[in-house]
Amino acid sequence: MIAWRIAKRRYSNRESVLSREGAEECGGRWNAPGLRLIYASESSSLALLETLVHTSSRRLPKSLVAVTIRVPQNAGVRTISLRDLPADWREPDNRIGEHRGSTWIRSNATLVLRVPSAVNPLESSILLNPGHPDIARCTVGVPIAINFDPRLIALFGEVPRRRAKR
């Protein structure tokens, strides 16, 4: 299985991609604060869309890269489908995802939890438990620079220019 993650270039190394202290501190849709979880997507376009909806300002982050996370074929995967969730699961105050994800993390039963994306429920988010022993068998690909389409730039405002390397 290949999962995609968007990160700032300085956080695109294997150690940073597979640790996710940020999700531990703040929690997220699928994890309570204090529980580490790696959020990724089944496609690069979904990973980019998930990143864009979490952009707090009207400016796109600079120096973003896409990285692949290669999950071993025989790693355990648990799936939560749309039919397993209540109709309002995407609402900000609904904690069903946090409860189910946190229970899964604590069980340490599988490396991967495949869940519907809140941004596009027709696709899946790939959640990895960094506390599972199989995380050591995951590999992270070479970072690929994100070059935004001008139409996205028009939606978010001008992307800060990168300084030329000398």
ZIZI-V137283 format. One line per field, one symbol per residue. psi: psi as a letter, one per 20 degrees, with the letter a starting at -180 (. if undefined). Layout:
psi: ???
This chain:
psi: ppqqqpqqgikjrggghjglhghgghrahjqqqipqpopariqhhhggghghijohrjpqqrlqqpqqoopqhjqppqporhiiqrhkhiphjpjgggggghggghhkhrhpopqqphgniirqqoppoiiqhihhiqqprpppqpoqphhghhhirpppqqqpp.
